[in-house]
């Protein structure tokens, strides 16, 4: 925990110029190593402390994008996209088109600003509820256990705990139903899972460990 706090403090104090931001993104596009410290400096200081708990690590995001995009123009939905880190990384390192859905407006607005400021193509960040999105409109989906945060909040307080748990159950059940209806060939990448049970027809075709997290690629097979 001390190490995480120290790194978070370092993130919060890191300031970069527009030119340094541009070079970091160009390095990412070229496949050159870029650290999370460098990438997260694209965002305002008060949001960077979220990185080590809530945002996909950069090396995981690069690999996830590679697994998600199996051909040019692959459309990818990131459920619980936050400030758009996975979508931005994916758009810069693959030929895919990335759409992020996030319920917290401030995070979406921040991500949209980064995308616009640097002219990043093939990224759309949307403020809204994932229950309004048709998963079938996409070729691939990414989950970084997007509903676990509710369980974390529930464990910290009993206030509203029953409704928190019910909402968590509704969201996970919705994802399970959407995945069950998906067409054959749907690719789903999870990091730390998605919190539910895989419907019939999905086969795990890749799994890789990153620290304490498991990155997995699942594919919906023919019926």
C-alpha positions as CSV (number, residue, x, y, z in Angstrom):
1,X,0.0,0.0,0.0
2,X,2.9,2.4,0.8
3,X,4.4,1.8,-2.6
4,X,1.0,2.5,-4.3
5,X,0.6,5.7,-2.3
6,X,4.1,6.9,-3.2
7,X,3.5,6.2,-6.9
8,X,0.1,7.9,-6.8
9,X,1.7,11.0,-5.3
10,X,4.4,10.9,-8.0
11,X,1.7,10.7,-10.6
12,X,-0.2,13.6,-9.1
13,X,2.9,15.8,-9.2
14,X,4.0,15.0,-12.7
15,X,3.5,17.8,-15.2
16,X,4.2,17.5,-18.9
17,X,4.2,19.9,-21.8
18,X,2.0,19.4,-24.9
19,X,5.2,18.4,-26.8
20,X,6.1,15.7,-24.2
21,X,2.5,14.4,-24.4
22,X,2.8,14.3,-28.2
23,X,6.1,12.4,-28.0
24,X,4.7,9.9,-25.6
25,X,1.7,9.2,-27.9
26,X,4.0,8.9,-31.0
27,X,6.2,6.5,-29.1
28,X,3.2,4.4,-28.2
29,X,2.1,4.4,-31.9
30,X,5.5,3.3,-32.9
31,X,5.7,0.4,-30.5
32,X,8.3,2.0,-28.3
33,X,8.1,1.4,-24.6
34,X,6.0,4.0,-22.7
35,X,5.4,4.0,-19.0
36,X,2.1,4.4,-17.2
37,X,3.6,7.5,-15.6
38,X,4.2,9.0,-19.0
39,X,0.8,8.0,-20.4
40,X,-1.3,9.0,-17.4
41,X,0.3,12.5,-17.4
42,X,-2.2,13.2,-20.3
43,X,-4.9,13.4,-17.6
44,X,-5.4,16.1,-14.9
45,X,-3.5,15.5,-11.7
46,X,-6.6,14.8,-9.6
47,X,-7.5,11.8,-11.8
48,X,-4.1,10.2,-12.0
49,X,-4.4,8.6,-8.6
50,X,-7.1,6.4,-10.0
51,X,-4.7,4.7,-12.3
52,X,-3.2,2.1,-10.0
53,X,-6.6,0.8,-8.9
54,X,-9.1,1.5,-11.6
55,X,-7.2,1.9,-14.9
56,X,-5.8,-0.9,-17.1
57,X,-2.0,-0.9,-16.9
58,X,-0.5,0.3,-20.1
59,X,1.3,-3.0,-21.0
60,X,-2.0,-4.9,-20.4
61,X,-3.9,-2.4,-22.5
62,X,-1.5,-2.9,-25.4
63,X,-1.8,-6.6,-25.2
64,X,-5.6,-6.5,-24.7
65,X,-6.0,-4.4,-27.8
66,X,-3.9,-6.8,-29.8
67,X,-6.1,-9.7,-28.7
68,X,-9.3,-7.8,-29.4
69,X,-8.5,-6.6,-32.9
70,X,-8.1,-9.6,-35.3
71,X,-8.6,-7.6,-38.5
72,X,-8.6,-4.0,-39.8
73,X,-11.7,-2.1,-38.7
74,X,-12.7,-4.4,-35.8
75,X,-15.2,-2.6,-33.7
76,X,-14.5,-2.8,-29.9
77,X,-16.7,-1.8,-27.0
78,X,-15.0,-1.0,-23.7
79,X,-17.5,-1.4,-20.9
80,X,-16.7,0.9,-18.0
81,X,-14.1,2.8,-20.0
82,X,-13.3,5.5,-17.4
83,X,-11.2,8.2,-19.0
84,X,-10.6,6.2,-22.1
85,X,-7.2,4.7,-21.5
86,X,-7.8,1.4,-23.2
87,X,-9.6,3.0,-26.1
88,X,-6.8,5.5,-26.7
89,X,-4.1,2.8,-26.5
90,X,-6.1,0.5,-28.8
91,X,-6.7,3.1,-31.4
92,X,-3.0,4.1,-31.5
93,X,-1.6,0.6,-31.6
94,X,-4.1,-1.3,-33.7
95,X,-6.4,-0.7,-36.7
96,X,-9.5,-1.2,-34.6
97,X,-12.3,1.3,-33.8
98,X,-12.9,1.7,-30.1
99,X,-16.1,2.9,-28.3
100,X,-16.1,3.4,-24.6
101,X,-19.2,3.6,-22.4
102,X,-18.9,5.1,-18.9
103,X,-21.5,6.3,-16.4
104,X,-19.3,9.0,-14.8
105,X,-19.6,12.1,-16.9
106,X,-16.4,13.8,-15.6
107,X,-14.2,10.9,-16.7
108,X,-15.8,10.8,-20.1
109,X,-15.4,14.6,-20.6
110,X,-11.7,14.3,-19.6
111,X,-11.1,11.5,-22.0
112,X,-12.9,13.3,-24.8
113,X,-10.7,16.3,-24.2
114,X,-7.5,14.1,-24.5
115,X,-8.8,12.6,-27.8
116,X,-9.7,15.9,-29.3
117,X,-6.5,17.7,-28.1
118,X,-4.3,15.1,-29.8
119,X,-6.5,14.2,-32.8
120,X,-6.6,10.6,-31.9
121,X,-8.6,8.7,-34.6
122,X,-11.1,5.9,-34.2
123,X,-12.1,6.6,-30.6
124,X,-15.6,7.5,-29.3
125,X,-16.2,8.0,-25.6
126,X,-19.8,8.0,-24.5
127,X,-21.4,9.0,-21.2
128,X,-24.2,6.6,-20.4
129,X,-25.4,3.3,-19.0
130,X,-24.1,0.2,-20.6
131,X,-27.6,-1.3,-20.5
132,X,-28.5,1.0,-23.4
133,X,-25.8,-0.4,-25.6
134,X,-26.3,-3.4,-28.0
135,X,-23.3,-5.6,-27.6
136,X,-24.2,-7.2,-30.9
137,X,-23.3,-4.1,-32.7
138,X,-19.6,-4.8,-32.0
139,X,-17.0,-7.4,-33.0
140,X,-15.3,-7.5,-29.6
141,X,-15.8,-6.4,-26.0
142,X,-13.4,-5.5,-23.2
143,X,-14.1,-5.8,-19.5
144,X,-11.7,-4.8,-16.7
145,X,-14.1,-6.2,-14.0
146,X,-16.2,-3.0,-14.3
147,X,-18.7,-3.8,-11.6
148,X,-16.3,-4.8,-8.8
149,X,-16.1,-1.1,-7.7
150,X,-19.6,-1.4,-6.4
151,X,-18.7,-4.4,-4.2
152,X,-15.7,-2.5,-2.9
153,X,-18.0,0.4,-1.9
154,X,-20.4,-2.1,-0.4
155,X,-17.7,-3.6,1.8
156,X,-16.8,-0.1,3.1
157,X,-20.3,0.8,4.3
158,X,-23.6,-0.7,5.0
159,X,-25.4,2.4,3.9
160,X,-27.4,1.6,0.8
161,X,-25.8,-1.8,0.7
162,X,-28.9,-3.8,-0.3
163,X,-29.5,-1.6,-3.3
164,X,-25.8,-1.6,-4.2
165,X,-25.8,-5.4,-4.3
166,X,-29.0,-5.5,-6.3
167,X,-27.6,-3.1,-8.9
168,X,-24.4,-5.1,-9.1
169,X,-26.5,-8.3,-9.7
170,X,-28.6,-6.5,-12.4
171,X,-25.5,-5.3,-14.3
172,X,-23.8,-8.7,-14.2
173,X,-27.0,-10.5,-15.3
174,X,-27.4,-8.0,-18.1
175,X,-23.9,-8.7,-19.4
176,X,-24.5,-12.5,-19.2
177,X,-27.7,-12.1,-21.3
178,X,-26.0,-9.9,-23.9
179,X,-23.1,-12.3,-24.2
180,X,-25.5,-15.3,-24.6
181,X,-27.2,-13.5,-27.5
182,X,-24.0,-12.5,-29.2
183,X,-23.3,-13.9,-32.7
184,X,-20.6,-16.6,-33.3
185,X,-17.1,-15.1,-33.6
186,X,-17.6,-12.5,-30.8
187,X,-14.3,-11.9,-29.1
188,X,-14.3,-10.9,-25.4
189,X,-11.2,-9.9,-23.5
190,X,-11.3,-9.7,-19.7
191,X,-8.8,-8.5,-17.1
192,X,-9.7,-9.8,-13.7
193,X,-12.8,-11.2,-15.2
194,X,-16.2,-9.5,-15.5
195,X,-17.9,-10.8,-12.3
196,X,-20.3,-13.3,-13.9
197,X,-20.7,-16.7,-15.4
198,X,-19.8,-17.4,-19.0
199,X,-22.8,-18.4,-21.1
200,X,-22.6,-21.7,-23.1
201,X,-20.6,-21.5,-26.4
202,X,-17.6,-19.4,-25.2
203,X,-14.2,-21.0,-25.4
204,X,-11.1,-19.5,-23.7
205,X,-8.5,-19.3,-26.4
206,X,-5.7,-17.3,-24.6
207,X,-4.8,-16.5,-21.0
208,X,-1.8,-14.6,-19.7
209,X,-0.9,-13.5,-16.2
210,X,0.1,-9.9,-15.4
211,X,1.0,-9.5,-11.8
212,X,-2.0,-10.6,-9.8
213,X,-4.4,-10.2,-12.8
214,X,-5.3,-12.7,-15.5
215,X,-5.9,-11.4,-19.0
216,X,-8.1,-13.8,-21.0
217,X,-9.5,-14.0,-24.5
218,X,-12.8,-15.7,-25.0
219,X,-14.5,-16.5,-28.3
220,X,-18.1,-17.3,-29.1
221,X,-18.0,-20.5,-31.2
222,X,-20.5,-21.6,-33.8
223,X,-23.7,-23.1,-32.4
